[in-house]
Amino acid sequence: MGEAAVGDGRTCPTCGDANECGMEKGEATCWCFTLPHVPSLSETEQASQCFCRTCLSRVIADRRLAKRDGSGTVMQ
């Protein structure tokens, strides 16, 4: 099989790495279920795709920092 393309449900839309989604693999849960929920970043198709562990962890940390400093601005 060929490499997964961004947008196929198996690839992180931010970095292009495999997102290792348990649900995509047919499992009952996914590794991301143990992390805080992150609402979609926007209404784009990209926002509805799964991030890899590294990128999702970065988004969560950025949102926590933005909430803590009161700016509400999330760096991407």
Secondary structure, DSSP 4 states (H G I P E B T S, - for coil): --PPPTTSSSB-TTT-SB---TTTTT-S--GGGGSPP---SSSSTGGGSPPPHHHHHHHHHHHHHHHHHT------
